[in-house]
Amino acid sequence: MCGIAGFVRRGGTRPADQALLGAMCDAIYHRGPDDEGTQLIDDAALGMRRLSIIDVAGGHQPISNETGDVTVVFNGEIYNHHEIRARLLNRGHRLATRSDTETLVHLYEDDGDRMVDSLRGMYGFAIWDSKRRRLFVGRDRLGIKPIYYWERPDGISFASELRSFLVDPEFRPRVSPEAIALYLAFGYVPDPHCVFAGVRKLAPGHVLSWNGETGLSVSQYWSPLRAEVSVNPQDAVEELRRLLDDAVRSHLESEVPLGAFLSGGIDSSTVVALMARAMDRRVQTFSIGFEEPEYNEAPHAAQVARALGTNHTELIVRPDADQLVEDVIRGFDEPFADSSALPTLLVSHLARERVTVALSGDGGDELFGGYTRYAEVAGMEAPAPAPLRQLLRALALMRSPGATGRAWMLNRARGWRGRYANTVASALSAREGGVASADVARLRPALEHVLDPWFEKFGSRDFATQMMLVDLETYLPGDILTKVDRMSMAVSLEARVPLLDHLVAEFAMSLPSGLKMRNGVGKWILREAIAGLVPATVLTKPKQGFAVPLDHWFRGPLRYRIEALTREEAPVHAWTDIGAVRRIASEHLSGRRDHQGMIWRLVVLNGWLEALAAGDLAAPQRVHDLLRRSLQV
């Protein structure tokens, strides 16, 4: 696990570029505190920070082929690198290390851009081809690892995090209005958009190539869309059980201590149970809890840990809420408002005290229909007729914002995609009670349909499956996986997500939604596949999100952060309507209405803009040390 950074200049690198490359790597020190590697080659500058996991002694990067004309820097893990190595050796290649990184350069020699078809893992890599003076960059299929790129006037830069661009004197961080609008709507900036104008994220399942003559080219090499198959339910259960077992086993290779996050839910319990069956020692598991009972899953996680025989570590935390919020805001390179990042950082810190690698259960909801919004539309084959949609819209607009039934009517009026379009509308339109400034709100017509291309691409499947596919390419990488990557890497912990092995994902997305959702309950096939493997209480426990007592904190130690939003000098008002912000702050603090979600987005955006102005975002995240001071046990 590492962080990578670098750039290519037309006409060749300059002596000063070595210092710039070093600064870009220093900015992501937290992603790899064990080692650093930098190299200037022709037009290219390649750098990395390394968290040593596999071939600890010999895996120093950058790594080149035998002739030195293909060089790679790599972030992630290739879980089938042993099979690839054997194939390369049979073809006559000579490999100098045992690392998975080295297989990439030789695979590129043989297969060129199609090398990504052979990879099983999570990755963001950059390869410099000296003969062709060409940069080739790839991101894994599901978007587990991040890649940003910036077409600079004299070339291109790439990095695992935006911090690496912020140390470049030639980079001018101009905040994008479109990105802010998307953030206010979704709580994150979806791929391929970026908070800074001129910067893009390489989307999951995509590769990028660049050279000085032809410029930039981006293409997709993988999609989760699969034709629906007709399969016997019991055969499907058996195949899923086999694929899950194989995926978890493949994710266990490590030369450093390895464990798992355990919440006691279906997904994390599945991963831990399969780990326990595959390992010759007790699995180390980690969970946190809060004093407030409604937010405390620790007792259930401990019960599951006892049943599975793990070596369990539990921490009931009483964090310094304000310091924790500050650490989380600065732990992201873009505004990010999924409040479950707070407990994710805490459990990552707890795990890092004992292990360097932790397996996580993320991805099960998107693959197997775990969210209630999928069950709500399961079985639907067609939207409401156009006349009915027009009537519903007229009736909805006669009601005041927030009135009972109004949102449902607007969703129905817009058809199935309405829930997504309404998300944008409610954040940006004053008529919908939104908070965006007039300039940002003007972007609503274009952004209201930002997800339409995905729905059109996946239109061959029933709508519940379309929603899962859209989430797999937007919400999963933009929110869930961004959260796990940044919060684990903030404390130099590698997080692996075996449920998102692409072979599992491809199988899951070929299944009809009827094998995932039955009688309004999701994950039917997953429950069947793990029955008898996990305690029965796991299968019957109601779904509970990974949450913190944010509502308590907003009326206590974080109240001043809400009050700060109402001041004219708050930086958030460059993008919001101060009158609307003051209104929702007053309503929330008085208890008249619950605006917790939007207020958290505004608090995060305000703090992020303050950190950007102060230059704090360019500093490496030494959150591990900060948490030692902010946590009370």
Secondary structure, 3 states (H helix, E strand, C coil): CEEEEEEEECCCCCCCHHHHHHHHHHCCHHHCECEEEEEEECCEEEEEEECCCCCCCCCCCCEECCCCCEEEEEEEEECCHHHHHHHHHHCCCCCCCCCHHHHHHHHHHHHHHHHHHHCCEEEEEEEEECCCCEEEEEECCCCCCCCEEEEECCEEEEECCCHHHHCCCCCCCCECHHHHHHHHHHCCCCCCCCCECCEEECCCCEEEEEECCCEEEEEECCCCCCCCCCCCHHHHHHHHHHHHHHHHHHCCCCCCCEEEECCCCHHHHHHHHHHHHHCCCCCEEEEEEECCHHHCCHHHHHHHHHHHCCEEEEEEECCCHHHHHHHHHHHCCCCCCCCCHHHHHHHHHHHHCCCCEEECCCCHHHHHCCCHHHHHHCCCCCCCCHHHHHHHHHHHHCCCCCCCCHHHHHHHHCCCCHHHHHHHHHHHCHHHCCCECHHHHCCHHHHCCCCHHHHHHCCCCCHHHHHHHHHHHCHHHHHHHHHHHHHHHHCCCEEECHHHCHHHHHHHCCCCHHHCCECCECCHHHHHHHECCECHHHHHCCCCCCCCCHHHHHCCCCHHHHHHHCCCCCHHHHCECHHHHHHHHHHHHHCCCCCHHHHHHHHHHHHHHHHHHHCHHHCCCCHHHHHHHHCCC
